[in-house]
């Protein structure tokens, strides 16, 4: 298959998460340009270690991302692992798969769309009055999940186990592609990443950036991009997984080539 023949797509995932999507794009004839806009740095401080010492007090542990799993699990397992009664939840399949790699079964996961809203709709999170819930995530981020659970009477605490930092990526590779008119679309998976992308590109290439099509993972992120001035066309994938991003990229390429 060569449905992406001639398409140059920028993959902005962190280095350790970009390889699979780059390979999928290449397998369909496209060219993946790796340009990381986030570094994931574990943050295991005394506060986090004190929290995992109290896991026996919690009823539910929710993981927001594979990064949360892979940063939190080593100290959790070295401290004795999860208590038997603790229910584990994941925001999506990739996060659940990351937990499975650590032999940690998930019982709370959305069946279809993978986001906080879908997680909140699950039966297991409806009657949570007085239940202790810990949310493992990176530093900062949306408060919607915790806010909604607290409104339902839950006692919620964060286990923040990593930081997102702007890498020292050299924008020269993007400038070269723009100069040669071989940069077709940029794949962005977070608002932090979009902000970092704009800063890394710099003012001299803002016009090229804002006129380049984006492929994003949510309508919320699409709205953020429009607010920041992106006008090159924005495509929204159905979900955040690599296969979903590939499907959206394939559909965009077909429309670009006038195919149906």
PyMOL commands that set and color helices and strands:
alter all, ss='L'
color gray80, all
select helices_A, chain A and resi 15-27+46-53+55-57+66-78+93-101+116-120+123-125+144-151+172-179+191-201+203-210+219-227+242-256
alter helices_A, ss='H'
color red, helices_A
select strands_A, chain A and resi 8-11+31-34+39-42+60-63+87-90+108-109+132-138+155-165+185-187+213-216+234-236
alter strands_A, ss='S'
color yellow, strands_A
deselect
rebuild
show_as cartoon
